[in-house]
Amino acid sequence: MSRILNFSFKVWILAAGRLLSEIGTGFTLFYAPIFFVNQVGLSSTLVGIALGSGSVSGVVGRFLGGQLSDTPSWGRRKTLLASAAVSVLADVVLSLTSNFPTLILVNLLMGLGIGMYWPATEAAIIDLTTPEQRNEAFAITRLADSLGLSLGVVLGGALIANSGSYRGLFVIDGISFAVFFGVIYFAIAETFKFEGKPATSNSENGWTLALRDRALMVYVAVNILFTTYLSQVQSTMPLYLKNFVRLADTGTGFSEQIISGLFTWHIAFAAICQLPMAWLLNRFSRITGLRFSLVLWGISFVMIYVTGNTPNNTLVWAIITLGVMSLGMITYTPVASGLVADLAPESLRGVYFSISSQCWAIGYFIGPPLGGWALDHPQFINYFWLMFAGSILVGMAILQYLSKLTAAKIPVKQKVSKLDESSN
């Protein structure tokens, strides 16, 4: 607790800004697939492809975000401002979207904005904290994410119930990103002091060094698995609960209001457990924390199967399932960021987090189209969840190899020093 009280005020400002923008994201994240499938009339596969297309531009955004964050003329602050501005533009277009090509354009813009955001904000958190504070620091920012999403889902569900206006949610999302822009512009100065620092990341050597870091590359492989899991919660689960789960008394799926309540529970439970979980994980290595997360994800995917095939007490099963998913998520996110921070040299934080963030782009490129395809082929949907449950065995094998690499690995900072010496 004392480490949290000693955080730089900029960490809290970044978390507050993220809270505001996530409220708007909560308005759209869980309701956009339902809107474009059930009201606009697009197929689940097309909506999944559109959502996944954001990962294509997300790759570009993450590359730019990492490179610009480590560039003295830009830095973390200007990169965050550019990210917020692109996200506002994306929501303006989303509020006017009524066809598949425009939905693709929207998601390309959103992917670019989100891609630029993550390397910059995580590099800024590292700048502002000590290694001992980082589990809690990343937990605080994820807590802000969870609280914002929770409020957004609740308010979004209430707005839809009262007005039926999905497009109004998209407008509010744009306003929230504009507020986030203002918070960064007026309250956050550049977090990294570039004067006197090695300029490794401004040359090809920085990317080459990161890509040759075997531990980082193995981490990337398992991280793609985690982000693919997360994408299923946000893109496939809402439609699955709406269109495939069958309640005993009605023979239909859950209403939008119940889905809103379920995901509010999912996010709120994650928020409640975020800091206690971070404190618990401080007792273990980062790799062990990721193993815990894999086990929880495997259990949750089996429970989705049970939820969809149990007509009695279906709501109870859904509540438990999303609760376990919450634990899987909060066990993964701060530990994964902390592991990248351990691997990254000071002058390459933006580059390392850029590469780490690419896993989100790849996972969200794979996950939504795969989930959309499964939803359009009901005969495979149950095997779909069981397949994901079995995939944790692959993740465990990768983590075992990663554990050996991190134990025997030469510190990256020493590699940077040698590279700098050889270039002089």
N, C-alpha and C positions, 0 to 999 in steps of 0.2 A: 504493500500500500504506500509506503514512503517513497518508492521510486515513482509512482504515479503522481504524487503531490509535487515532486520535483521536476516534472515535465516542463519544457519550455512552453510559454503561452501560445507559441505558434502551432504547436501540436494540437492544442485545444481549438484554435481558430480553424485549422484545416479540418478537424473533425466536425466542427459546427457547420462549416460550409458544405461538407459532404452530407451531413444530416439534411440540410435544406434541399440539396439536389436530389437526394434519394427519396424524399417525400414525393417529388414529381415523378421519379422513375417508378415508384410504387403505383402511381396512377395508371401507368401504361404497361408495365412488364407482364402482369398476369392477365390483363384484359384485352390487349391488342390481338393475341391469337384468337380468342373467342369472337371478338368483333369482326375480324376479317374473314373468319370461316362462317360464322352463323348469320351475320348481317350483310357483309359485302358479297359473300357467296363464293369466295375462293376456296379451293380444296386444301385439306390439311397439308398435303405434300407441297403445294405451291407456297403456302404460308411458311412452312418449314424451310424451304429453299430461300425465301426472302429473308427470314431471320438469320439463316446461315450465311447469306451473302455479306452481312455486316462483318463477318470474320475475315473476308478477303481484304476489305479496306482496313480492318483492324490490324492486319499484319503490317500494312504501310504505316498506319498511325503509331503502332508500337515502335517500329523502326525509327520513325521521325521523333517520337517522344523520347526515346533513349538517347539518340544522337544529339538532339537539341538540348536536352537536360544537361548534358556534359559539355556543351559548347558555351564559352564565356559570353558571347554576344546574345545568347538566349537564356540559358539557365532554367532552373525549375519553374520560376514564377511565370515567365512569359509563355512557357510551354503549357502551363495550367490555364492561363488566360485564353490561349488559342483553342485549347480543348473545349472550354466552356462555350466559346463563340460558335464553334462548329456544331455543338450539341443544340444550341438555341436554333440555329438554321434548320437542323434536322427536324425538330419538333414543329416548326412553322410548316414545313412541307408535309409532315405526317398528318397534321390537322386538315389538310386539303386532299389527302390521298383516297382514291376510290378504285384503283386498278393495280394489277400486278407489277407492271414496269415502274410505276411511281413508288410502290412499296419497296422495290429493289433499291431505288435511288435513296429513299429514306434510310434504309438500313446500311447502305454504303456510307452515308454521312454520319450516322450514329456510330458505326464501327470506327470510323476515322477519329471522331471526337473521343470516344472511350479509349481507343488505342493510345492516343497521345496522353491521356490522363494518367494511366496507371504507372508507367515508368517514372514520370515526374513526381507524382505524389509519394510513391514509396521511396524514391531516392531522397526526397525532402524529409521524410520521417527518419531515415537513417542519419541524415545530416544533423538532426536535432536531438538525437538520443544516444545514449551509451549502449554497448552490447547487452548489458544486464537489463536495460529498460525495454528492449525491443519486443519481446513477447507481449508485454503489457501495452506498448505503444501501438503495435499492429492490432491488438485486441480492441483498443479504444476506437481506432478508425473503423474497424469492422463493426463494433457496437453502434457507432454512428450510422453506418450503412443499414444495419438491421433495424434500428429504431426508426430511421427515415422510411425504409421500405414498409415497416409495419404500419406507421401512420398513413402512408400513401395508399396501402391496400385497403385499410379501414375507410378512409375518406373517399377513395375511389369507388368502393362498393356502395357506400351511402349515396354518392352522387348518381351512380347508375340506377340504384333502386328508386330514387326520387325523380330523376329527370330522364333516364335512359340515354343520356348524352355521353357516348364514348369519346366523341371528338373534343368535347370540353376537357376531358382528361389530358389529351395531348397538348392542348393550349397551356394548361397549368404546368405541365412538365417543362415546357419551354420557359415559362416564367421562373421556375425554380432554378434552372440553369443560369438564367440572367442574374438572379440573386447571388448564386455561387460565384459568378464572374465578378460581381461587385465586392464580395467578401475578399476574394484574392487580391483584387486591384487596390483596395483601400487598406487592408489589414495585414498583408503578408509581404515582407521584403524578401529578396533573394536569400535562400537558406545556405547556399554553398559559396565559400570564399575561394574564387578561382586564382587569386593572386598567389604566385609562388608554387602552385600545384603543377605536377607533371601533366603535360598535354597529350598523354597517351591515347585518350579516347577520341581525340580530334584527328587521328590518323587511322590508316587501315590496320595498324598494329593492334589497336584496341579491340576491334571486332575479331581479328584473327586470334588474339590471345583468349578471348572469351569462348570462341567456337572450338578452340583446341583444349579447353578445360574439360577433361573427360567426366569429372564429377558433375559439372553443370549440365553436360549433354545427357547423362543418364538421368539426372533429376528431371530434365525436360520430358523424357519419355514417360515417367510415372505421372508427372504433372498434367500431361495431356489426358491421361485416364481420369484424374480427379475432375478436371474441368468439363470433360464429357459427361460425367455423373451430374455435376451441378447444372449443366444445360438441360438435362431431362426434367429437373424439378421446375424450371422456369418456363420451358417451352412445351413439354409433352404432358406433364402432370395435370395442368388445368383442363385441357381438352379430354384427357383420359377420365378424370373425375366427372366431367360434364356429360360425355357421350358414351362411356363404356361401363362405368360402375352402375349396377342396377340395384335400387333399393327395394326391399321386400314389399313395402306398402304401396309404392307407386309404380314400380317397374321402370323407372327412369333414373337418370343420373342426378347428381347434386345440382341444386340451383346456383346461380351466380352469387347469391347472398351467402350460401353455405360455403362455397368455394372461397369467397372472400374471407369468411371467418376462419376457415382451415389454414389459409396461407398467412393470415394475421397471427394465428397461433404459432405457426411454423417460425415466423420471423421474430415474434415476441419472445418465444421460448429460447431462440438463439441469442437474443439480446440479453435475457436474464442470465444465461449460463456462460456468456462470452468471457467475462473477466475471471469468474471462478475456474473455468476451464484453463485459461491462460496461466493462472497461478499453479494449478495442478500440473500442467505440462512442463513448468519450469523444473520439475523434479526429474524429468526424463530428457533423453536426447531428442533432437529434431526428428531423426529417423523413427524412433519409437513412437513419437506423436503421430507421424504419418501412418504407421502401422495400425494404431488405434483407429484412425479415421477410416482406413480401408475396411476394417472389421465392421464398423458401424454402417458404412455404405452397403456392404454385403447383406447385413441383416435387414436394412430398410428396403432393398430391392425384393427380397423374399416376401416382406410384409406387403409390398404393393400387390404382388401376385395374390396373396391371401385376401387383401381388401377387395380386389376385383372379382374374386370367386367365392365370396362369403356373403349371401344375401341378408343374413342376420347380423345385427350389430356392426353394420358396414361403417357407420360414422365413427364408431369407437376405434375400429381398425385404422381408419384414415387418420384420426387424431394421433394415434400412437405412431403410425408410419412417419408422418411429417415431423413428429417430435424426434424420432431417431435420426431422420435426415438433418434436422437442426444440429444435433450433436456431431454428426459426421462432418458437417460444414464448418462448425466453429473449431473442431479439432484440427482441421486441415489448414484454414486460411492464415492464421498468424504464424503457425509453425513453418509453413512453406515460405512465407516472406522472410522469416528469420533465418532459414537455411540459406536463401540466396544472399542475404546480408552477410552471413558468415563466409560465403565463398567469394564475395565481390571485393576487389581492392578499392580503396577510396576513390581513385581517379576514374574508375569504370563502373560506378554504381548505376548510372543511367543505362549503360550498355547491358549490364547483367540483368537489370530488371526489365529492360526491353526484351531480351531473349526469354526471360521467364514469362513475361506477359504474352508472348506469342503463343504460349500454351493455351491461354484463354481463347485466343483467336482460333486456333486449330480445334480445340474442344468444342467451341460453339459453332464451328463450321461443320464438324462431324455430327454433333448431337441433334440439333433441330431437324435437319433433313432425314436423319435416321429415324427419329421419333415420329416425324410426319408420315414417313413411309409405313411404319408399323401401325399407326392409327388408321391409315387407308387400307390396311390388310388385316382385318380383325382376327383372322385365323392364326396370325403370328404374334399377337400382342402379348399373350401370356408367356410365350417362349422368350420374347424380347426382354422382359424383366428378369427372368431366370438367367438369361445370357449375361446380363450385367452383373448379377450376383456372382456368377462363376468367374467373371473377369478379375475379381480381386486377387485370385491366385497368381495371375500374371503380375499384378502390382506388387504383391509380396516378394516375388522373385526379383523384380527390379530393385526394390528397396534393400534386399539382402546384398546385392552387388554394390549398390550405392553406399551402403554402410562400410564395406571394405575399402572403397575408394576414398571416402572422406577420412577414414582412420589413417590411411597411408599417404595421403595427399600432401605434397609440398605446399605450404601456405601461398596463396595467390599473390599476396603482397610482395613476397620474395621474388616471384616470377616477374612482377612488374618492375622491380628494382633492377633485375638483371637485364630486362628488355631495355629499360631506359639507359643503363650503362653501356649496353652494346650499341645503342643508337647514337651515343655521344662521340 
